[in-house]
Amino acid sequence: MRILIATGGSGGHLFPALKVASRFTEKNCEVFFIGAFGSDIERVRRNGYKTKSLNVKGILGRKIFLKIKSIFMQITAIIDSVRFIRECKPDLILGFGGYGSFPAVIAGCLLRHKTMIHEQNVVPGMANQWLSIFVGRIAVSFEQSRKYFPKTKTVVTGCPVAASLQPANSIKDLREFGFEDSRKTVLIFGGSQGSARINRDAFSAVSILSKEMLIQVLHVTGDKDYDGLVEQYNQLNIPNAVYKFFEPMNKAYQLADLVIARAGACTVTELALFKKKSILIPYPFAGNHQIFNALVLSEKGLAEIIEEKNLSGINLKQKMFQLLNEKDGLNFDQLVYHDADSRLVTEAMNLD
């Protein structure tokens, strides 16, 4: 069976797509990728998948001239997608959202191929809202998303994530990071590209809190702030581990007593899977969809939300102090699926 996966280049679209692609490969399917990948195209190629890059830009939030230009780029990308689909002859086209996935999925619909989309976020993006009219099946990450799509075509599979629950050796992992078992561990990250605002205010909060309680920090910064934060952490008298990007996130989650992060669909899913209390700072742009993802946890008392406009080192420190001193015992059961990737693959392979 040949599978064409269409996706945008951001981590929130790409990581679930790669996870599902690996499941298809295990079932001896031949997998191709198409979309707007940017610099992440090398991540796809390293996994051995043939790729087709599309030169497209988003339409929302742009000036009228740029909107018109983006529309023409989409039309050109649809034509390029038609050519690639005829070349690789997929049995199924599976889209993971974003403007980079739209041309390939709509081209697949025009060519009458089997098509399916997956929506990671609670509130769908414009591309998937449009595509839902034409595709054969719609998979969603959260039960709350059903209302945005045709009921007869929609199924809840969960959100496929890179981090997986694996047996952990906490003492060994603590020593690997230079951590101590007598301290509370805080995990901080701002999404696949990092967040300058979270980096700044989280470090400020840590520097204040470290004078009041025993903590240690694992901070994933992204590229831009890495060098500066390494230098700043070295001036704090606490154990710390600072990374530009950290691949084995299952280790990080398993050690964390508290997580400070954005509220992408993958992050929300991982927090529920690993049953970690968190402070979520939703990304305030791109339709502000992350606030609705964060509400999946906060409405059940499983996370605190601080909107970026209200974020400061002081109020973040206060929330950290409160949550780190609370007893555990939060109930994350039946919130997300542990086997979302397998569920999605099963739905795709059974699509009529």
Secondary structure as UniProt FT lines:
FT   STRAND          2..7
FT   HELIX           11..26
FT   TURN            27..28
FT   STRAND          30..35
FT   HELIX           38..40
FT   HELIX           41..46
FT   TURN            47..48
FT   STRAND          50..53
FT   TURN            60..61
FT   HELIX           64..88
FT   STRAND          92..95
FT   TURN            99..101
FT   HELIX           102..110
FT   TURN            111..112
FT   STRAND          114..119
FT   HELIX           126..131
FT   TURN            132..134
FT   STRAND          137..140
FT   HELIX           143..148
FT   HELIX           151..153
FT   STRAND          154..156
FT   HELIX           170..177
FT   TURN            181..182
FT   STRAND          184..189
FT   TURN            192..193
FT   HELIX           196..209
FT   TURN            210..212
FT   STRAND          215..220
FT   TURN            224..225
FT   HELIX           226..234
FT   STRAND          240..243
FT   HELIX           249..255
FT   STRAND          258..261
FT   HELIX           265..274
FT   STRAND          278..280
FT   HELIX           286..288
FT   HELIX           290..298
FT   TURN            299..301
FT   STRAND          303..305
FT   HELIX           308..310
FT   HELIX           313..324
FT   TURN            333..334
FT   TURN            338..339
FT   HELIX           340..349
//
